[in-house]
Amino acid sequence: MPAIKDITVTKPTEEQIAVCEQWPIWTSDPSKFDWEYTQTETCLIIEGKVTVSGWGESPESVTFGAGDLVVFPTGLKCAWNVEQAVKKHYNFS
């Protein structure tokens, strides 16, 4: 099963940004919720700050924000903490 360490966070190239800008947009006010990925999600964070951690007692976490390209693997179970209202382009594959 994928873990938090399997999330990739990078700075996208101009070409990657151009592709991402064609995708739908998702927004969320500050909140906390659990999520399970049934598909791989790639997203470009436009605004905000999020910390994602493992379910249960897992001490692992990753924080990302505006300008980051983030890939969540299929099968990942995690808890989202939207620290600052987030706006992102997203694509499932």
Backbone as JSON Lines, residues from 0, in Angstrom:
{"i":0,"aa":"M","n":[0.84,-1.18,0.0],"ca":[0.0,0.0,0.0],"c":[0.88,1.25,0.0]}
{"i":1,"aa":"P","n":[0.56,2.22,-0.84],"ca":[1.36,3.45,-0.87],"c":[1.31,4.19,0.47]}
{"i":2,"aa":"A","n":[2.36,4.95,0.73],"ca":[2.47,5.72,1.96],"c":[2.73,7.18,1.61]}
{"i":3,"aa":"I","n":[2.73,8.03,2.63],"ca":[2.97,9.45,2.43],"c":[4.28,9.7,1.68]}
{"i":4,"aa":"K","n":[5.29,8.88,1.95],"ca":[6.59,9.04,1.28],"c":[6.49,8.85,-0.23]}
{"i":5,"aa":"D","n":[5.4,8.26,-0.71],"ca":[5.22,8.01,-2.14],"c":[4.57,9.19,-2.88]}
{"i":6,"aa":"I","n":[4.17,10.22,-2.14],"ca":[3.66,11.44,-2.76],"c":[4.86,12.2,-3.32]}
{"i":7,"aa":"T","n":[4.75,12.66,-4.56],"ca":[5.84,13.45,-5.12],"c":[5.42,14.92,-5.21]}
{"i":8,"aa":"V","n":[6.32,15.79,-4.79],"ca":[6.1,17.24,-4.84],"c":[7.28,17.85,-5.58]}
{"i":9,"aa":"T","n":[7.0,18.51,-6.69],"ca":[8.05,19.13,-7.49],"c":[7.61,20.52,-7.93]}
{"i":10,"aa":"K","n":[8.56,21.26,-8.47],"ca":[8.26,22.55,-9.11],"c":[8.08,22.25,-10.6]}
{"i":11,"aa":"P","n":[6.92,22.58,-11.18],"ca":[6.65,22.22,-12.57],"c":[7.41,23.1,-13.56]}
{"i":12,"aa":"T","n":[7.62,22.54,-14.74],"ca":[8.18,23.31,-15.85],"c":[7.06,24.16,-16.46]}
{"i":13,"aa":"E","n":[7.44,25.09,-17.31],"ca":[6.44,25.9,-18.01],"c":[5.52,25.02,-18.85]}
{"i":14,"aa":"E","n":[6.07,23.98,-19.45],"ca":[5.27,23.06,-20.27],"c":[4.25,22.32,-19.41]}
{"i":15,"aa":"Q","n":[4.68,21.86,-18.23],"ca":[3.76,21.16,-17.33],"c":[2.65,22.1,-16.86]}
{"i":16,"aa":"I","n":[2.99,23.33,-16.56],"ca":[1.98,24.31,-16.13],"c":[0.95,24.51,-17.22]}
{"i":17,"aa":"A","n":[1.39,24.63,-18.47],"ca":[0.47,24.83,-19.59],"c":[-0.52,23.67,-19.7]}
{"i":18,"aa":"V","n":[-0.05,22.44,-19.5],"ca":[-0.93,21.27,-19.53],"c":[-1.92,21.33,-18.36]}
{"i":19,"aa":"C","n":[-1.41,21.58,-17.17],"ca":[-2.26,21.6,-15.97],"c":[-3.35,22.65,-16.05]}
{"i":20,"aa":"E","n":[-3.07,23.77,-16.69],"ca":[-4.05,24.85,-16.78],"c":[-5.27,24.47,-17.61]}
{"i":21,"aa":"Q","n":[-5.2,23.35,-18.31],"ca":[-6.34,22.86,-19.09],"c":[-7.28,22.0,-18.24]}
{"i":22,"aa":"W","n":[-6.84,21.61,-17.06],"ca":[-7.61,20.72,-16.18],"c":[-8.64,21.48,-15.37]}
{"i":23,"aa":"P","n":[-9.63,20.78,-14.8],"ca":[-10.62,21.42,-13.92],"c":[-9.95,21.99,-12.67]}
{"i":24,"aa":"I","n":[-10.7,22.84,-11.99],"ca":[-10.23,23.47,-10.74],"c":[-11.07,22.97,-9.58]}
{"i":25,"aa":"W","n":[-10.4,22.7,-8.46],"ca":[-11.05,22.32,-7.2],"c":[-10.61,23.31,-6.15]}
{"i":26,"aa":"T","n":[-11.53,23.72,-5.28],"ca":[-11.21,24.64,-4.19],"c":[-11.72,24.1,-2.87]}
{"i":27,"aa":"S","n":[-11.08,24.53,-1.79],"ca":[-11.53,24.16,-0.45],"c":[-11.12,25.24,0.53]}
{"i":28,"aa":"D","n":[-12.03,25.59,1.41],"ca":[-11.7,26.45,2.53],"c":[-10.9,25.64,3.53]}
{"i":29,"aa":"P","n":[-10.28,26.28,4.51],"ca":[-9.57,25.51,5.54],"c":[-10.48,24.44,6.14]}
{"i":30,"aa":"S","n":[-9.96,23.22,6.19],"ca":[-10.74,22.08,6.68],"c":[-9.81,20.9,6.89]}
{"i":31,"aa":"K","n":[-10.36,19.83,7.49],"ca":[-9.64,18.58,7.68],"c":[-10.57,17.44,7.24]}
{"i":32,"aa":"F","n":[-10.02,16.5,6.47],"ca":[-10.83,15.36,6.03],"c":[-9.92,14.22,5.62]}
{"i":33,"aa":"D","n":[-10.46,13.0,5.68],"ca":[-9.75,11.8,5.23],"c":[-10.06,11.58,3.75]}
{"i":34,"aa":"W","n":[-9.07,11.01,3.03],"ca":[-9.27,10.75,1.61],"c":[-8.53,9.48,1.21]}
{"i":35,"aa":"E","n":[-9.15,8.72,0.32],"ca":[-8.53,7.52,-0.23],"c":[-8.51,7.66,-1.75]}
{"i":36,"aa":"Y","n":[-7.33,7.5,-2.34],"ca":[-7.16,7.66,-3.78],"c":[-7.43,6.34,-4.5]}
{"i":37,"aa":"T","n":[-8.49,6.31,-5.32],"ca":[-8.81,5.14,-6.12],"c":[-8.17,5.23,-7.5]}
{"i":38,"aa":"Q","n":[-7.61,6.4,-7.81],"ca":[-6.86,6.64,-9.04],"c":[-5.68,7.54,-8.68]}
{"i":39,"aa":"T","n":[-4.67,7.57,-9.55],"ca":[-3.57,8.5,-9.36],"c":[-4.06,9.91,-9.65]}
{"i":40,"aa":"E","n":[-3.76,10.85,-8.76],"ca":[-4.12,12.25,-8.99],"c":[-2.85,13.07,-9.15]}
{"i":41,"aa":"T","n":[-2.84,13.91,-10.18],"ca":[-1.79,14.91,-10.36],"c":[-2.46,16.26,-10.23]}
{"i":42,"aa":"C","n":[-1.87,17.16,-9.44],"ca":[-2.48,18.47,-9.29],"c":[-1.42,19.56,-9.22]}
{"i":43,"aa":"L","n":[-1.82,20.73,-9.69],"ca":[-1.0,21.94,-9.62],"c":[-1.67,22.86,-8.62]}
{"i":44,"aa":"I","n":[-0.97,23.16,-7.54],"ca":[-1.52,24.03,-6.5],"c":[-1.38,25.48,-6.96]}
{"i":45,"aa":"I","n":[-2.49,26.18,-7.05],"ca":[-2.5,27.57,-7.49],"c":[-2.41,28.5,-6.29]}
{"i":46,"aa":"E","n":[-3.16,28.17,-5.24],"ca":[-3.2,28.98,-4.02],"c":[-3.31,28.06,-2.82]}
{"i":47,"aa":"G","n":[-2.86,28.55,-1.66],"ca":[-3.1,27.86,-0.41],"c":[-1.94,27.04,0.1]}
{"i":48,"aa":"K","n":[-2.23,26.33,1.19],"ca":[-1.24,25.48,1.86],"c":[-1.96,24.28,2.45]}
{"i":49,"aa":"V","n":[-1.4,23.09,2.22],"ca":[-1.99,21.84,2.68],"c":[-0.91,20.97,3.31]}
{"i":50,"aa":"T","n":[-1.26,20.29,4.4],"ca":[-0.42,19.24,4.95],"c":[-1.22,17.94,4.88]}
{"i":51,"aa":"V","n":[-0.62,16.92,4.27],"ca":[-1.25,15.61,4.15],"c":[-0.47,14.65,5.03]}
{"i":52,"aa":"S","n":[-1.18,13.87,5.84],"ca":[-0.53,12.9,6.72],"c":[-1.18,11.54,6.56]}
{"i":53,"aa":"G","n":[-0.48,10.52,7.08],"ca":[-1.02,9.16,7.03],"c":[-2.19,8.99,7.97]}
{"i":54,"aa":"W","n":[-3.03,8.03,7.67],"ca":[-4.16,7.71,8.55],"c":[-3.67,7.12,9.85]}
{"i":55,"aa":"G","n":[-4.45,7.27,10.89],"ca":[-4.15,6.62,12.17],"c":[-2.94,7.23,12.86]}
{"i":56,"aa":"E","n":[-2.05,6.36,13.3],"ca":[-0.91,6.79,14.1],"c":[0.33,7.14,13.28]}
{"i":57,"aa":"S","n":[0.22,7.15,11.98],"ca":[1.39,7.43,11.13],"c":[1.92,8.83,11.38]}
{"i":58,"aa":"P","n":[3.22,8.95,11.69],"ca":[3.8,10.27,11.94],"c":[4.21,10.99,10.65]}
{"i":59,"aa":"E","n":[4.16,10.32,9.51],"ca":[4.6,10.92,8.26],"c":[3.64,12.01,7.81]}
{"i":60,"aa":"S","n":[4.22,13.06,7.22],"ca":[3.39,14.1,6.61],"c":[4.2,14.8,5.53]}
{"i":61,"aa":"V","n":[3.48,15.48,4.64],"ca":[4.11,16.3,3.6],"c":[3.28,17.57,3.47]}
{"i":62,"aa":"T","n":[3.97,18.7,3.32],"ca":[3.3,19.98,3.17],"c":[3.64,20.55,1.8]}
{"i":63,"aa":"F","n":[2.63,21.13,1.15],"ca":[2.84,21.73,-0.16],"c":[1.92,22.93,-0.31]}
{"i":64,"aa":"G","n":[2.25,23.77,-1.3],"ca":[1.47,24.99,-1.48],"c":[1.58,25.52,-2.89]}
{"i":65,"aa":"A","n":[1.22,26.79,-3.03],"ca":[1.16,27.45,-4.34],"c":[2.44,27.22,-5.12]}
{"i":66,"aa":"G","n":[2.27,26.8,-6.38],"ca":[3.4,26.57,-7.26],"c":[3.91,25.15,-7.3]}
{"i":67,"aa":"D","n":[3.39,24.29,-6.43],"ca":[3.84,22.89,-6.38],"c":[3.0,22.0,-7.3]}
{"i":68,"aa":"L","n":[3.67,21.05,-7.94],"ca":[3.03,19.99,-8.71],"c":[3.09,18.74,-7.85]}
{"i":69,"aa":"V","n":[1.93,18.18,-7.53],"ca":[1.85,17.08,-6.56],"c":[1.2,15.87,-7.23]}
{"i":70,"aa":"V","n":[1.78,14.68,-6.99],"ca":[1.21,13.43,-7.52],"c":[0.93,12.5,-6.34]}
{"i":71,"aa":"F","n":[-0.35,12.09,-6.24],"ca":[-0.8,11.16,-5.21],"c":[-1.02,9.79,-5.85]}
{"i":72,"aa":"P","n":[-0.39,8.73,-5.34],"ca":[-0.51,7.41,-5.97],"c":[-1.85,6.73,-5.67]}
{"i":73,"aa":"T","n":[-2.27,5.89,-6.6],"ca":[-3.46,5.07,-6.42],"c":[-3.3,4.21,-5.16]}
{"i":74,"aa":"G","n":[-4.35,4.15,-4.35],"ca":[-4.34,3.32,-3.15],"c":[-3.93,4.05,-1.88]}
{"i":75,"aa":"L","n":[-3.46,5.31,-2.01],"ca":[-3.04,6.07,-0.84],"c":[-4.24,6.43,0.03]}
{"i":76,"aa":"K","n":[-4.11,6.21,1.33],"ca":[-5.11,6.64,2.31],"c":[-4.44,7.7,3.17]}
{"i":77,"aa":"C","n":[-5.06,8.88,3.26],"ca":[-4.41,9.98,3.96],"c":[-5.43,10.92,4.58]}
{"i":78,"aa":"A","n":[-4.92,11.82,5.39],"ca":[-5.74,12.86,6.02],"c":[-5.26,14.2,5.49]}
{"i":79,"aa":"W","n":[-6.17,14.99,4.96],"ca":[-5.85,16.33,4.46],"c":[-6.1,17.35,5.56]}
{"i":80,"aa":"N","n":[-5.17,18.29,5.71],"ca":[-5.36,19.45,6.57],"c":[-5.13,20.67,5.68]}
{"i":81,"aa":"V","n":[-6.23,21.27,5.23],"ca":[-6.14,22.47,4.39],"c":[-5.93,23.64,5.35]}
{"i":82,"aa":"E","n":[-4.68,24.08,5.45],"ca":[-4.3,25.12,6.41],"c":[-4.66,26.52,5.92]}
{"i":83,"aa":"Q","n":[-4.52,26.74,4.61],"ca":[-4.92,28.0,3.96],"c":[-5.76,27.61,2.76]}
{"i":84,"aa":"A","n":[-6.87,28.32,2.54],"ca":[-7.79,27.98,1.44],"c":[-7.0,27.6,0.19]}
{"i":85,"aa":"V","n":[-7.37,26.46,-0.39],"ca":[-6.61,25.91,-1.51],"c":[-7.42,25.99,-2.81]}
{"i":86,"aa":"K","n":[-6.68,26.21,-3.89],"ca":[-7.23,26.2,-5.24],"c":[-6.22,25.42,-6.08]}
{"i":87,"aa":"K","n":[-6.7,24.41,-6.81],"ca":[-5.78,23.57,-7.58],"c":[-6.42,23.12,-8.89]}
{"i":88,"aa":"H","n":[-5.57,22.92,-9.89],"ca":[-5.94,22.2,-11.1],"c":[-5.68,20.73,-10.79]}
{"i":89,"aa":"Y","n":[-6.55,19.82,-11.27],"ca":[-6.36,18.41,-10.96],"c":[-6.72,17.53,-12.14]}
{"i":90,"aa":"N","n":[-6.09,16.32,-12.15],"ca":[-6.36,15.33,-13.19],"c":[-6.2,13.95,-12.57]}
{"i":91,"aa":"F","n":[-7.17,13.07,-12.82],"ca":[-7.09,11.69,-12.36],"c":[-6.73,10.79,-13.54]}
{"i":92,"aa":"S","n":[-5.87,9.79,-13.28],"ca":[-5.5,8.85,-14.34],"c":[-5.39,7.45,-13.78]}
